[in-house]
Amino acid sequence: MKTASASELEFFVLLARHGSLSAAARALDITPPAATMRLAAIEERLGVRLVNRTTRSISLTSEGELYLLHATRLLEELREMDEIVSSSRQAPRGLLRVNATLGFGRTTIAPLVSAFAARYPDVEVQLEVTDRPIDLVEAGYDLAIRFGELSDSRVHARRIMSNRRFLCASPRYLEQHGTPETLDDLTRHRCIVHRQNDDAYGIWRFTRNGHTEIVKVHGALSSNDGDIVLGWALDSHGILIRSEWDLAKYLESGRLRRVLPDFALPNADLYVYYPGKRNLPARARAFINFLVDELAGDG
């Protein structure tokens, strides 16, 4: 039986990632009928159905899931082989898939990608921004930039910069509602909650002199978007936890003030995560080093 080609594997991985033949066709700049013919040719060669089709989307059969698993692994091995063979080349090159959090990715990482692309024109960077949890390995990303540690033994991490978390509120809010003097006071204040992934809602953890204390807070406003909750704090709606990176200019200008500064919150250090491979591609190493050079001044 004829074996799969790299282009066939790449097509199927792309199809699974986009979830529809039309979307995969747009990504490949081919017509939907051409994408349908490609899929039919793969299934005919294998003698099995790989996807279940509907008018708008596709879902993988059990054979399709198995094919995707091995196709992803084989493509990664081919990329590593190319990287090892061409390691003597000085300039990094090839495709680099990067994932970053939504707000930070848009305001900070995107401009850095622009500067990186100017320095390394042979590297093609695909930047995707999302705040939902990701599986770095299964999604096929080369790098993920995240605040806080990931509990995934399959990935390595490099800390880019330190980033403390602070309690803060606007001067107007504190004038109207008073300044908390103890953690217990927080239960009687309006608190703005930033909902992140699967974190327990409204549970704030503090440390002082090696002792950890947990406070359940309440408030009328919450969001999964960090920029939104920061805006509400600036509008004097309540007390908020945000990172030093986000608060620096507002604390300096006086638009926000720290609350209960003697109590420490878990850090939100910035990390870059990458799959645990022995041979990290030169383009990935170059991008990580570039991030460290640009951002580690505060680390």
N, C-alpha and C positions, 0 to 999 in steps of 0.2 A: 504493500500500500504506500502511496506517495506520502511523504512526511510534510508537516506544516512548515510554511515559510515564516520568516520574521514579520513580513508585512501582514500575513494572515493573523498571526498572534496579536500584533498591534491593533488590527482592525477589531478583533473580538474584545480585547480589553477596553478599547474606546467605546464600543457598543455597550458593554456592560456598565461602564462608568456613566454614560449619558442616559441609558434607559430607554432609548428609542432609536429606530433606524433613521428617522429624519434628522434627529440631532447629531447622530454619528456622521451622517452624510454631510451636514453643514460643516462639522469640524474637519472633515477630510476634503472639503470642497469638491464633492462629487454629487451626482443626482441621487435621490432616494431610490429609484429603480436600480441604479448601479450598486448601492449598498445592499439592497435586497438580494441581488444576484450574487454578491460576495458571500453573504451568509448562507444562501442556498448551496453554493459550491462547497463550502466547508462542511455543511451537514451531509451533503451527498457523498463527499469523500469519506467521512467518518461513518456514515450509515446510521446516524442517530440524530434525534432532534435536540438542539442545544438551547432553544428559546421557545417560550410560549408567546405568541403574538396576539395583540389586540389592535384596534384601529389607532390607538394613541401611544401605546407603550409596549415594552416587552418584559418578560420575566424569565429568569434562567431555570431550565430544568435541572435535575440532579446531575445529569451528564454535563450540562453547561457550567454548573458550579465547579465541577471537577476540572473541566477544560480551562476555565478562568484561573483557577488556582495554579495550575501548572504553566499556563501561558504567562502569567505575571512573574513567576519564578524564573522561567527560561529567558524572558526579555531582560530581567535584571542581571542574569548571568551573562548574557550577550553584551550588555552595557559595561559590565565590569571587565569582561575580556577585552573589549575595545579600549577601555581606559588603561588597562595594564599594558597592552601592546603598544599604545601610543604615549606611554608615560614620559617618553623622552621629549615630547613636545613641551615647549616652555609656556605657551599661552593656553589657558583652560578653554575648552570648547564643548559644545553639545547642549542637550536639553537639561534644564534644572527646574524641577517642580517644587515650589515653595508654598507653604501654608502659613498664614498668620491670623491673629485675632482681628476682628472686624475694624474696630476703631483705631487701634494701634497700627494695624496693617495699612490702613488708608492714610493716616496722617504722618507716620514715621517710616514704615518699611517701604512703602511705594516710592517715596523720594530717594531712599537709599538704593533701591533697585535701579532707579534711573541713573544714579551716579555709577553704580556697579556696571551697568550695561555700557556706559561710555568708556569705562576702563577696559572691559573685556567684551569687545564686540562680537566675538565668536561664540559666546554663551547665549543660548536662548532661554530666557527666564519666563516661566509661567507662574504668576502669583495669584493664589486664590485666598480670599479672606472670608472667614466664618467664625462665629463664636460657639458653634456646636462642637461637642467632643468629636475627635477624629481618631481613626485607627491609622496611624502613620504608615504601617507596613501594608495593610490591606488596601489602602487608598492609593498606594504607589507614589507617595511624596518622597522627595529626597531629603527635605528639611521641613521642620515645623517650628515656628517661633511662638513661644507661649510664656505667660507669666505663671510662675509656680511650677512645682515638680509633677511629673507624670509617673504613675506607678505602672510601668510597662517594662518588663525585663528584656524585651526584644529590641529596645532602643537605647542609644547612648545620649548623654546630655553634656552640654558645655554651657556654663553660666556666662552670660554676656555682661550683666551688670546687676548690682544689688539694688533693691527697690523696697523700701519699708512701706507699711500701710499706717495711715493715721485716721483718727476720728476728727471730723471737722464740722463746722457750721458757720453760717454767715453772722456777722456782728448784729444784724437786725434781729435774727432769730433769737440769739442769746439775750439781747436786750428785752425782748418780749416774753421769753419763756424761762429765762435764767440759765446759768451755766452749771452743768452737772459737776458735782464734787466727788461722787462715788459711782461705782458701776451700777449699784442699785437704782441710782437716780435715772439711769437711761430707760428703765421700764416705765417711767412716768413722762417721757419725752416723745415727741414725734420723730421717728427714725425713718430714714429713707433706705430701702433695702435694694441692693443690687443682687438680683437672682442670677447665679452662675452655675450652669450645668446641673449637677445633682446635689449641690450643697444644700444642707438643711435650711429651710426658709426662716429668716430672721434670727438665726443662731449666731451670736458673735462671741468669739473666744479671745480672752485676754491673758497675758502673763505678766506677773510682777514678782520679783524676788524668787524666781523659780517656781512659783505657784500659779496654776492655771485656773481661771474662773470663766464660767460660761453664762452668758446673759441672753435671755429671750426678749427681743425687742419688738415693738409694734409701730405701725405708722400707716398712713393712708396712701402712700405712694411707693411703688416698686417697679422695677423694669429689669430686663436682661441686658440692656444697653448701658454701658458705662458713661457715655457722653450725656445721655438723657438724665440719669440720676445726678450727675454732677451739675447739670443745669438747674435741676430742682433745688439743690443745696444753695446754689448761687441766688436763686429766687426766694430764699429764706423759708423753705418748706420743712426743714428739719435737719437732723444730725446724720451724717453720712460717713461711711468708711471708703476711702479711696487711697490709691498708691501715691507715694512721694512724687513719682514721675508726673502724674496728672495734676497734683496740687501745687507744685512748686511756685508757679507764677501767681497763683491766687493767694497763697500764703504770703508771698513777698509783697504783693500789692495791698494786702489787708482785706480783700474781698471775702476771704475765709479765715477762720481762726481754728487752731488745734484745740481739741477738747480732751481732757483727761490724759495729758501727755506722759504721765508716769506709768501708764499701762501700755504694754507692748502688744501689738497684733501680729499674727503670722506674716512673714515677709512675702512679697510678691516679686521675687527676683526673676529676671528675664533670662530664659534659657533658649538655646537652639537644640532641637532634638533631631536625631538622624538614625536610620536603621543600623543595627549592630553588625556592620560589615567589616571585614579585615581591610579591604581596600576602598577607602572613601575616595570618590572621583575627585580629580583635581579641581573641577568647577565648584564642587561642594566645599572643598577645603578653602578655596579662594573666597567664596561667599561668606563662610563662617569667619574667616580672618578679617574680612572687610567689615562685617558687623561689629566685631570686637573692637577694631580700630576706631570705628565711628561712634560707638555707644558706650564703650567701657570706661569712659572718663569718670563716670559716677560710680563705677563698680569697685 
